[in-house]
Amino acid sequence: MYIPKKNGIVALIFICITLSSCKTPAILSYGKSFGHCVGYCNKELILSNTGMTYVQKKNGDKPETKKTIQPLNKEMYNEILSQFNSKSFYLLDSVIGCPDCADGGAEWIELKSGKNKKRVTFEYNQAPEDLKATVNQFRKLEEGIEK
């Protein structure tokens, strides 16, 4: 079966995620940041098949970092990946709108699978339709960690 080069990578990653047959499992990350903010204004939640890592960073000359690592059961990990549409994700532009313009904040989703990596950054609270469900899942996980 012939797969065009551009779509071949997308197809390979899609197959890899949906079948969980990769040697290197997919890592799905969500983050948000605010440029003109005091406190922990940059946050990232990283999901892998071994758990989740939550990183918070302060803005400024001496940024402090807090890191929380928690287990994530494989069922939850697989559920999030199964609901994530990697095919439509790879068709999105890398930057959508004007993230963090006028200190409005920015959010992003990133997928790493093997040597392939793609990040889509968008305005805070303005997730593209294809990413809304995934962003909502990440926000719920983040709320559980911050409490």
N, C-alpha and C positions, 0 to 999 in steps of 0.2 A: 504494500500500500504506500503510495506517495503522499508525503505531507510536506507542503511548502515550508521553506526554511523558517520564515517569520512565525508561522503558526505551529511549526514543529516543536519549538521550545514550549509554547503554551500548552500544546497537547501533551507533551511529555510530563510537564509539571502537573497538569490536571489529572492525568492517569496516575502519577505517583501519589498525589494526595488522596484521591478517591479510593485507590486500592491499597494504600499504605504499604506499598511494596518497595519503597526506596531504602537504600542503605542508610542514607542521611534523612531522618524525618524532617518534615516541614516545621519551620518556626514561624509563627504568626505573631506580629507585634502590633500594639496600638500605643499611640502617644499623643500628648497634647502639650502645648507650650504657649506662654504669654511673655512677650519681649519686655514690656515695661511693667514689671510686677515685683513685689517684694515677697520673699518667702520661697517656698518650694513651688516654683512656677513651671517647671519642666518635669513631666511625668511620663513614664513608659512602662507598659505591661507586656511582658514577653511570655508567650506560651510555647511549650514544647512537649514532647511526649514524656518528659521526665519531671515536669512541674511548671510552675510559673514564677517569674521574677518580676518584682515591682521596684522600679528605680525612680527616686525623686531627687531633683537637683535644684539648688538655689541659684538664682541669677546673681551676678556681681563678680568682683575681682577675685574673690576667694569662694568659689562655689562649693558648698557642702553637698554631700551625697548621702542619701539613706537608701539602703537596699533591703528588701524583704523577699525571702525565698519561701515558697509554700508548695506542698505537693498538689498535684492536679491529677485526678483519676483519669485513666485512659478513656473511659466512656465520655467524660466531659470534653476532653481534648478532641476525640473523634467526632463528637456531636458538633462542636464549633467548626471543625474543618469540613464536615459534611454539608453544613449550611453555608459555607463560604464559597462563592462562585468564582473560582480562580480564572475561568475563561473570560468572564466579563471584566474581572479585575485587571487583567493584562491588557485589555482594550482601553482602559481609562488613561487619561493624560496623567503625567507624574505630578503636576500641580493644577489644581482646580480652583478657580476664583482668585482671590487675593488673600491668602492665609496670613494672619497676624498684621494686616494693614490697619493702621490707626489703632493698634493694640487690641484688635478684635479676637485675637487668639488663633491658633492653628491646631489641627488634629491630623493624624496620619495613620495609615495601615501599611504594614510592610510584610511581605512574604519572602522567606528565604527557604530555598530547597536546593541542597547541594551547592553548586557554584552560582546558581541563579538567584537574583535578588531584585525585587521591585517594590518601590514605595510610592504611595499616592498620598499627597498632602492636600488638605482642603481647609476652608474656613471653619472655625470653631462653630459647632452646632449646625453645620450645613453639609452633612455627609451626603455624598451622591446616593441616589436611590439604590444602586447595586451594593452599597456598603452599609446601609442603615441597620440591618439586622445584626451584622457583625459588630458594628460600633456599639449597639445597645447591649450585646452580650459582654463586650469588654467593659463597658461602664458598670454593669451589674457585678462583674468580678472585682472591679476596682473598688466599688463601694464596700464589698465584703472585706477587703484588705485594709482600707482606711479606717474602719470602725474599731 
